[in-house]
Amino acid sequence: MALMRKKKKMADLADPHDLYQRSVQDTEAEIDFVLETWNALRDRPAGVLREDFCGTANTACEWVRRSEDHYAIGVDIDGDVLDWGVRHNLTTLDADESERIDLLQGDVLEADCGAADIVLAMNFSYWLFRSRPELLAYFRSVFDGLSEDGIFVLDAYGGYDAPREIEESRECDGFTYIWDQADFNPIDSGMTCHIHFEFPDGSRMDRAFSYQWRLWTLPEIRELLLEAGFVSAEVYWEGTDEDSNEGNGIYEPSEVGDADAGWICYLVAQR
Ligand SMILES: C[S@@+](CC[C@H](N)C(=O)[O-])C[C@H]1O[C@@H](n2cnc3c(N)ncnc32)[C@H](O)[C@@H]1O
């Protein structure tokens, strides 16, 4: 009697970190923004970038690729995700680039890695600090970890869909990305969100990533950045493409935004 081997589904064969990088991250656009912003604010080239909550260190790799004067330090608490980044991202760097990147396993609150010109906290990771004192402590530790003219670049999202318990899906190359705002508590603004992936064969990777965080507002974040000691905390809002009426990918300092259903912006705090 022949043994029947069950054919593996696409979800079983896929790698969640690879899917995350391909659906969530745009490290080239991120580093373009960081460099343009630094060059607009400072008269010297930037050297050291610290990527907090670096995960697979994809963005840190992009930083060292851009210039032989660029150094990167990635900080993440999870040794497994850092290992994945070493195996899949750092191996794509040439010998000189690899010399200029270090990964540190630990809590961002205790990151002690010398003065950085730029600290990056992307994809809302700092929202895991759910109280004012906790977020202030993090912002103070970033302030202390910057060179005297250093800048802190972070992102935020919002809009009237942000606190709703809804799912949004987006087609990617070979799979569907699903953002699931599973639970929102209006009393403390605590949220549970998940990322799921679906595949053309009907299989699904459920809760590939889950986040428990607080939906912070821009005025709260700016006030805490100033309280932590930064001299400014500017919001960089995305412009609108006149033909499509969609975002044009160009972020500029602004004091007025649009009351849209969903927006993503950058914040830049100067030490
Ligand atoms: C949403 S991922 C962010 C990945 C990447 N920064 C990006 O832009 O897509 C959040 C990461 O933060 C890490 N993390 C959570 N708490 C942390 C902490 N206290 N210190 C350092 N890393 C932490 C997790 O291990 C995870 O890799």
The ligand as an SDF file (V2000), in Angstrom:
LIG
                    3D

 27 29  0  0  0  0  0  0  0  0999 V2000
    6.5410   45.8260   14.3020 C   0  0  0  0  0  0  0  0  0  0  0  0
    8.1360   45.0910   14.4860 S   0  0  0  0  0  0  0  0  0  0  0  0
    9.0210   46.3980   13.7210 C   0  0  0  0  0  0  0  0  0  0  0  0
    9.9180   45.9770   12.6310 C   0  0  0  0  0  0  0  0  0  0  0  0
   10.6090   47.0990   11.8960 C   0  0  0  0  0  0  0  0  0  0  0  0
   11.0800   48.1610   12.7730 N   0  0  0  0  0  0  0  0  0  0  0  0
    9.7360   47.7210   10.8300 C   0  0  0  0  0  0  0  0  0  0  0  0
    9.8890   48.9100   10.5470 O   0  0  0  0  0  0  0  0  0  0  0  0
    8.9350   47.0600   10.2040 O   0  0  0  0  0  0  0  0  0  0  0  0
    8.4120   45.3460   16.2100 C   0  0  0  0  0  0  0  0  0  0  0  0
    9.7480   44.7850   16.7320 C   0  0  0  0  0  0  0  0  0  0  0  0
    9.9850   45.3560   18.0350 O   0  0  0  0  0  0  0  0  0  0  0  0
   10.6450   44.3880   18.8190 C   0  0  0  0  0  0  0  0  0  0  0  0
   10.5080   44.7940   20.2380 N   0  0  0  0  0  0  0  0  0  0  0  0
    9.4050   44.7470   21.0050 C   0  0  0  0  0  0  0  0  0  0  0  0
    9.6600   45.2690   22.2190 N   0  0  0  0  0  0  0  0  0  0  0  0
   10.9540   45.6910   22.2100 C   0  0  0  0  0  0  0  0  0  0  0  0
   11.7950   46.3330   23.1530 C   0  0  0  0  0  0  0  0  0  0  0  0
   11.3530   46.6930   24.3590 N   0  0  0  0  0  0  0  0  0  0  0  0
   13.0690   46.5990   22.8090 N   0  0  0  0  0  0  0  0  0  0  0  0
   13.5360   46.2470   21.5970 C   0  0  0  0  0  0  0  0  0  0  0  0
   12.7730   45.6510   20.6480 N   0  0  0  0  0  0  0  0  0  0  0  0
   11.5010   45.3690   20.9470 C   0  0  0  0  0  0  0  0  0  0  0  0
    9.9760   43.0720   18.4400 C   0  0  0  0  0  0  0  0  0  0  0  0
   10.8040   41.9710   18.7480 O   0  0  0  0  0  0  0  0  0  0  0  0
    9.7600   43.2840   16.9270 C   0  0  0  0  0  0  0  0  0  0  0  0
   10.8160   42.7220   16.1780 O   0  0  0  0  0  0  0  0  0  0  0  0
  1  2  1  0
  2  3  1  0
  2 10  1  0
  3  4  1  0
  4  5  1  0
  5  6  1  0
  5  7  1  0
  7  8  2  0
  7  9  1  0
 10 11  1  0
 11 12  1  0
 11 26  1  0
 12 13  1  0
 13 14  1  0
 13 24  1  0
 14 15  1  0
 14 23  1  0
 15 16  2  0
 16 17  1  0
 17 18  1  0
 17 23  2  0
 18 19  1  0
 18 20  2  0
 20 21  1  0
 21 22  2  0
 22 23  1  0
 24 25  1  0
 24 26  1  0
 26 27  1  0
M  CHG  2   2   1   9  -1
M  END
$$$$
